[in-house]
Amino acid sequence: MHRAEPLARADEHQHGGLAQDAAGQEPPVFLLTVDVEDWFQVENFKPWIPFDSWGSRELRVVDNTLRLMDSLEALGGSQPVKITFFVLGWVAARCPELIREMDARGHEVASHGYNHQLVPTCADDELTEDLVASRQCLEDILGKPVAGYRAPSFSIEPRLIRILAECGYRYDASYNSYGGNARYGSFDDMPPPDRGVARLANGLYELPVSNLSVAGRTVPWGGGGFFRLIPKGLYIRGVKAEAARDGVFHFYLHPWEIDPHQPRVRQASPMFKFRHYLNLGHCLAKLTYLLKRLDGFVFSTCSEHLGKVTNDSIEG
Ligand SMILES: [Zn+2]
């Protein structure tokens, strides 16, 4: 089996902010992000799994997340693959050891909200409460600042940016430019990103998830179900093309996407079941295949990348 070159070291070729290669070009950056929620917390299953039943469901997120971290470490490249976990407060409160383990292995811990409430369903005070509680929960576990947030189902709204800054967050990663999912929010006022980072008027930074741009159209390519659907060779070509254009590829996944043995929600619609259960058994191998073929890329957490692009000090 062909084995790719060792993964590039994040601290190689340091020159000012971002690393540079011998020709003075900055190597592309791969931001691997994981939204840490369990199989019973996904938005598509909400009608069949009420919130007050979450506590009685089989918790699989710890084993799945540990397996994911172990697989990243087993890649064996010269550069450890450091990633950003956006964690639900609900999960963190029940599994504090998992959160400490993420941090101990050098990954970034950020917030995915507390109870997976979509932004448009929350009044301002409810949203503030959710953002404060989820951040506080993580900071209490880790004893250090938490800088980032990703809204459930990319449900960004302009007011989210204001409230995040009021709550002490430094960056948001909730914008997904794909318009084909009704839950995804819109953010018309976002300035054009530079290397995957947009500086917003109120001092917050936005790190949008990547997609492909083909003939003026946005093709969903950022991760999740589309990653599981698209053939791996084609997917990798898309990642490299987008990274060549933007300097960065911002990818997302969930721990339940590498778990083919999770309980089935049989009442859900055929479309939701297709989207949720597609290719779960191949997902982790496909991810490691992708990572091994991104030779020349730098792997970075969101806050690390943000600090290098902006020269701003981001603790997270
Ligand atoms: Zn989520």
Residues whose N, C-alpha, C, O or C-beta is under 5 A from the ligand:
A	BS01	ZN	D35 E37 P152 S153
